Amino acid sequence: MADRPTMMDPPIEDLLDKVDSKFTLVTVSAKRARQINSYFNQLGEGLGALVPPQVSSVSLKPLSIAMEEVAAAKITWLRPDEVEESVK
């Protein structure tokens, strides 16, 4: 299969290799994008409670930055049933 140019970088195919499902990709990326957006919004206030972006990006969009973090394996997650098992 030939590489086709896409509008999205990193390509969805590469992102799906990093997670176990499309649902996980959407959920993790959206949650991280909200965290990144909150980080940018509180920068001038000096609160420092939020984690800054973990990758260097030319994108200014929080969702694009979050997906770049997924592609770079900078994000980890646990399913609720995995968390319950680890607590026992």
PyMOL commands that set and color helices and strands:
alter all, ss='L'
color gray80, all
select helices_A, chain A and resi 12-16+22-41+43-45+62-71+80-87
alter helices_A, ss='H'
color red, helices_A
deselect
rebuild
show_as cartoon
